[in-house]
Amino acid sequence: VQLQASGGGLVQPGGSLRLSCAASGFTSVHHAISWFRQVPGKEREGVSCISPYDASTYYADSVKGRFTISRDNAKNTVYLQMNSLKPEDTAIYYCARKSRCTASINDYWGQGTEVTVSS
């Protein structure tokens, strides 16, 4: 089982990025996939989650209306479209697998992709 996060980079405030979380070794539609972010020295923050099967979505208040999580089942990949980015969105973003979005335990994590929002 592996999760490969990618798509991070440097973007100006107000810009957009799309992060990808490519799953291998399992079928991602059977699991919830979450995005988290962490700034060094600060607590990890849950950003978004997409449920298995019905694709219900959840967002932190800090990103609601700006970020969109989605799945491409054919590619076994989950995306996080991030629009109207702010400097406070700067962090390392991780994807993780769990049984459902309300579960507390993530059993597999991707390696992280760095997002920097700066002018």
C-alpha positions, 0 to 999 in steps of 0.5 A, spaced: 500 500 500 502 506 498 500 513 497 504 518 493 502 526 494 504 531 488 503 537 485 506 542 491 510 548 489 510 556 490 504 560 488 502 567 489 497 569 493 490 568 490 493 563 485 491 556 485 494 549 485 492 542 484 495 536 489 494 529 487 494 523 491 496 517 487 494 510 491 497 503 489 496 497 492 489 498 494 483 501 491 482 508 493 474 508 492 473 503 498 477 508 503 476 515 505 482 519 503 484 525 507 488 531 506 492 534 512 497 539 512 503 541 517 507 547 518 514 545 522 513 547 529 505 547 529 500 541 530 497 538 524 491 540 521 485 536 517 484 540 511 479 535 507 476 528 506 472 524 501 468 518 503 468 511 500 463 510 495 458 516 496 464 521 495 461 525 501 466 531 502 468 534 508 472 541 509 476 545 514 472 551 516 479 555 514 479 552 506 471 551 505 469 555 499 476 555 496 478 548 496 475 542 493 477 534 494 475 529 488 476 522 486 478 519 479 477 512 480 479 510 473 486 513 475 485 511 483 487 518 485 484 523 489 485 531 488 485 537 492 484 543 488 486 549 492 484 556 489 484 563 492 491 561 496 493 565 502 500 565 505 497 561 511 495 555 506 503 555 506 505 548 509 507 541 507 500 537 505 499 530 506 494 525 504 492 519 508 487 513 508 482 511 513 476 507 513 471 513 513 472 520 514 469 520 521 474 515 523 480 517 527 486 513 525 489 513 518 493 507 517 497 509 511 500 516 509 503 519 503 510 522 503 508 530 503 508 535 498 510 542 500 506 548 498 508 555 499 504 561 498 508 567 497 509 574 493 
